């Protein structure tokens, strides 16, 4: 599976889990910020730096998604395998709520 296809499948899984994935230009924020999971107005959001390469985006999103129960959802075998290989224990802690 191409990395771009995998990224779309991971974003689809995030949506099924109620997590919005937003790509942002984090370089111009004026602060040292990184991609990560947070809650904005009580809603779960994963903010992804749009400047990361797609492989790194896949790894970061997998780390986040593995923190949520998704075993009962249908996933293509390649997606499930990627989650198992790249996502365990790599997610950053949940950040402070914004807004």
C-alpha positions, 0 to 999 in steps of 0.5 A: 500500500502506498504511504499516501493511501495508508495515511488516508486509511489512518485518517478514516480510522481517526474519524470513526473514533471521533478524532478530527485530524487537522493539518496545520503549518506549525512553523509560523506559530511563533512557538515550538510546537509539534504534531499531537493529540489535544482537545479543542472545545471538548472535541478530540483533535490530532493536529498534524504538521503539514511539513512532515513527510507522509511516512512520519505522518503515518507513524505519528497518527498510528501512535495516537490511534493505538491509544484508542480502542479500535479492535472491533472496527474493520481495518484492512490487514495492511493498516492493522499491521502498520498500527501494530508495528509502528504505533505502540507506545509512541504517542505523546501525552494528551495536552491541555485543553484549548479554547 
